[in-house]
Amino acid sequence: MREHDYSFHGGLNRAKVGRYLTLVATSISGTVVFVLLSAVDVAKRYGLNVNLPPAILSLVGAGMVYTVLFWTLNRYAWRWPFLNAALKVPDLAGRWSCEGRSLKPDGSVGYTWSATLTIFQTWDKIRVRMKTDQSGSDSIAAALICDDAEGYRLLYNYRNDPNIGEVELRSHLGSCMLLFSKDIQSAEGEYFNGHGRFTFGMMSLKRDHGKGHQ
């Protein structure tokens, strides 16, 4: 499975970010082209035979500059503190220890389980991978909400596939809603399974420090 797009609510609109990047790319490209052409003119005044190949101008064109800026923002710059404060996109990437509780219809605990949840995240894509001793699941769609009052909410749908040999388990689809703390070090959530396995329950996450970003 690969990372997929996710919707984001509560922060700086992505369309606006794209417009800002376009303006910055146009300004940078125009400035660099002006400097290069001016340098050529100066060189010719001193009798130097200097030519500026079209390939050089294409490398500093607005489209190329935009591509570089977007790649930098998407992979790295969105995590920089001053940009992250404006974008309001929480950095959830990394590994999380998960403790789950499957509930019975009356609300009592049916059984407990443990898992490792790994989040791969860039500015515009995400993937949530959960692994237990019996099965693994991957997100197929997600939405992230910035809640100034409580923290950050991650809602995602997933597909779960049991390990070979787990004859009592079936592949199934499910949904999960997690509320991350404001310091992004823990989370509490609920999950609901269906279309193959009708269970529901609660889960708690704690960030696994020392694993680095994904």
C-alpha positions in Angstrom: 0.0 0.0 0.0 1.1 3.6 -0.7 0.3 6.9 0.9 -3.0 8.4 -0.3 -4.5 11.9 -0.3 -6.2 13.1 2.8 -8.6 16.0 3.4 -7.6 18.7 6.0 -9.9 21.0 7.9 -9.2 23.8 10.3 -5.9 25.1 8.9 -4.6 27.1 6.0 -6.5 26.2 2.8 -4.4 24.1 0.4 -5.6 26.1 -2.6 -4.4 29.3 -1.0 -1.0 27.6 -0.3 -0.8 26.7 -4.0 -1.5 30.3 -5.0 1.1 31.6 -2.6 3.6 29.1 -4.0 2.8 30.3 -7.5 3.5 33.9 -6.6 6.7 33.0 -4.9 7.8 30.8 -7.8 7.0 33.6 -10.3 8.9 36.2 -8.2 12.0 33.9 -7.8 12.0 32.9 -11.4 11.7 36.5 -12.7 14.4 37.7 -10.4 16.9 34.9 -11.4 16.2 35.4 -15.1 16.7 39.2 -14.7 20.0 38.7 -12.9 21.3 36.2 -15.5 20.4 38.4 -18.5 21.9 41.4 -16.7 25.1 39.4 -16.1 25.2 38.5 -19.8 24.8 42.2 -20.8 27.6 43.3 -18.5 29.9 40.5 -19.8 29.2 41.6 -23.4 30.0 45.2 -22.6 33.5 44.1 -21.5 33.9 42.2 -24.8 33.3 38.7 -23.4 31.5 36.3 -25.7 28.9 34.9 -23.3 25.8 33.1 -24.4 22.9 32.0 -22.2 21.6 28.6 -23.4 17.8 28.2 -23.4 18.2 25.1 -21.2 19.5 27.3 -18.4 16.5 29.6 -18.6 14.2 26.6 -18.6 15.8 25.4 -15.3 14.9 28.7 -13.6 11.4 29.0 -15.2 8.4 29.5 -13.0 7.2 25.9 -13.5 10.5 24.4 -12.4 10.8 26.7 -9.4 7.2 25.8 -8.4 8.0 22.1 -8.6 11.0 22.5 -6.4 9.2 24.6 -3.9 6.2 22.3 -3.7 8.4 19.2 -3.3 10.3 20.9 -0.5 7.1 22.0 1.3 5.5 18.6 0.9 8.4 16.6 2.2 10.1 18.8 4.7 9.1 22.5 5.0 5.6 21.9 6.4 7.2 20.5 9.6 9.3 23.7 10.1 8.0 25.5 13.2 7.2 28.8 11.6 5.4 27.3 8.6 3.7 24.6 10.7 2.2 27.3 12.9 0.6 28.8 9.8 -0.5 25.6 8.1 -1.7 24.0 11.4 -1.1 20.5 10.0 0.0 18.2 12.9 3.0 16.0 12.4 1.6 12.6 13.3 4.4 10.6 11.4 6.2 7.9 13.3 5.4 4.8 15.4 2.8 4.6 18.1 2.1 1.9 20.7 -1.5 1.0 20.7 -3.6 -0.7 23.4 -7.1 -1.7 22.3 -10.3 -2.9 24.0 -13.0 -4.7 22.1 -16.4 -4.0 23.6 -19.5 -6.1 24.0 -23.0 -4.6 23.1 -23.5 -3.8 26.8 -20.3 -1.8 27.0 -18.2 -4.3 28.9 -14.8 -5.3 27.7 -14.8 -8.4 25.5 -11.0 -8.8 25.1 -7.9 -6.6 25.0 -5.3 -6.4 22.2 -2.0 -4.6 21.5 -0.6 -3.3 18.2 2.0 -1.0 16.6 0.5 1.8 14.6 2.8 3.5 12.0 1.9 6.7 10.3 3.6 7.8 7.1 2.8 11.5 6.4 3.7 14.3 4.1 1.8 17.6 3.7 -0.7 16.2 1.3 -0.5 12.4 1.7 -0.9 10.0 4.6 -0.9 6.2 5.3 -1.9 4.6 8.6 -0.5 1.1 9.0 -1.5 -1.0 12.1 0.1 -4.4 12.8 -1.0 -6.9 15.5 0.2 -10.5 16.1 -2.8 -11.8 14.0 -3.4 -9.2 11.3 -2.5 -6.0 9.6 -4.5 -3.1 8.3 -3.9 -0.1 6.0 -5.8 3.1 5.6 -7.6 3.7 2.3 -9.1 7.2 3.0 -8.5 9.8 5.7 -9.4 13.2 7.0 -7.6 15.4 9.5 -9.2 18.1 11.6 -7.5 20.8 13.6 -9.7 21.3 16.7 -8.4 24.3 18.6 -10.4 23.3 21.7 -9.4 19.7 22.1 -6.5 18.8 19.7 -6.4 17.0 16.4 -8.8 14.5 15.0 -7.8 11.8 12.5 -10.7 9.9 10.9 -9.8 7.1 8.5 -11.2 4.0 6.8 -9.1 0.9 6.5 -8.9 -2.6 5.2 -7.7 -5.4 7.5 -6.2 -8.6 6.3 -5.4 -11.5 8.7 -2.2 -13.4 8.7 -2.0 -16.7 6.9 -3.2 -19.4 9.3 -5.6 -17.2 11.2 -8.6 -19.3 10.1 -11.0 -17.7 12.6 -10.4 -14.2 11.2 -11.7 -12.7 8.0 -10.6 -9.8 5.9 -12.8 -6.8 6.7 -13.3 -3.1 6.4 -13.5 -0.6 9.3 -13.4 3.0 10.4 -11.4 4.7 13.2 -11.6 8.1 14.8 -8.6 9.3 16.9 -8.3 12.4 19.0 -4.7 13.4 19.5 -3.5 15.5 22.4 -2.3 19.1 21.7 1.3 18.0 22.2 0.8 15.1 19.8 2.2 12.6 22.2 -0.9 10.5 22.8 -4.4 9.8 21.4 -7.7 8.2 22.3 -10.1 6.7 19.8 -12.9 4.4 18.7 -13.0 1.8 15.9 -15.9 0.1 14.2 -15.5 -3.0 12.0 -17.9 -4.3 9.4 -18.2 -6.0 6.0 -16.5 -9.2 7.3 -16.1 -8.7 11.0 -18.7 -6.9 13.2 -16.8 -5.6 16.2 -16.1 -2.3 17.8 -14.1 -0.9 20.7 -11.7 1.7 22.1 -8.0 2.3 21.5 -5.2 4.3 23.2 -2.0 5.5 21.5 1.3 6.7 22.9 4.1 8.0 20.7 7.1 5.6 20.4 10.0 8.0 20.8 13.3 7.4 19.1 11.8 5.9 15.9 12.0 9.1 13.8 9.7 10.5 11.2 8.3 8.4 8.4 
